[in-house]
Amino acid sequence: MQSRYELVIYWSDEDQSFVVEVPELPGCMADGASYQEAVKNVEIIIEEWIATAHAQGRHIPAPTGKLMYA
């Protein structure tokens, strides 16, 4: 699957790993030892997040493509 959700990727000194957050999907995040591994892991987590939300009848936000920050 190729996600169209915006990803926020940063290095965590505390965890010694790259962290990826998906702001449009609350609580959806993953990490990895490398940038590429973190992105690969979050793609799996996005699929699982959507499957869980669907199974529970929760709203699944459509990707907006670009978030605006104040």
N, C-alpha and C positions, 0 to 999 in steps of 0.2 A: 504494500500500500504506500502511496505517496501522499502524505498529509499536506493540506493547504493551510493548516493552522500556523499562526505565528509562533516562533520559538525564541525564547530568551535564553542565551547560553552564556555561562560565566564560569570562571575558575573559583573553586572553594579551597582556600588554604586549610580550613578546618578539616575538610573531608579528603583533601589531597586528590580531588577529582573534578572533572567538568560536570556542571549541573545544568540541566535543561528544564525550563519551566514552560508550560503552555497556558498563558494567561486566560485564554478563552474557555478553557476547561478547568474549572476550579479543582485544585489539589493534584492536577496531572503534572508529574515531573519524573525525571529519571537522572541517572548519573553514569559516568564512565571514566575509565582511566585516560582515554584520549577523547578529543573532540568528536571524532568519527564514531567511536563506540557510544558516546553519550547520545548522539543523534540517532543512531541505530536503535538504542535501547528505548528512547522516547517514542519512536515510531510504534514499537510493540505496545508500550503503555497507552498510547493514544487509542489504538485498536481495542485494547482491553477496557479502557475508560468508556468508550462509545458502546461496546457490547454490554457492559454492566448497566449503563444508563438506560439503554434500550430495554434490557430485561426487567428493569425496575419501573419502566414507564416514565422515566424522567425526560425532561427536555434536553435535546442535544443541540447546542448552539452551532449555527452554520459558521464556517470560517469567514472572517471579515476581510482578511488579506493584509490589513495594516492597522495596527492600533494607534491611537493618538494619545500622547501623554501630555499632561499639563505641566 
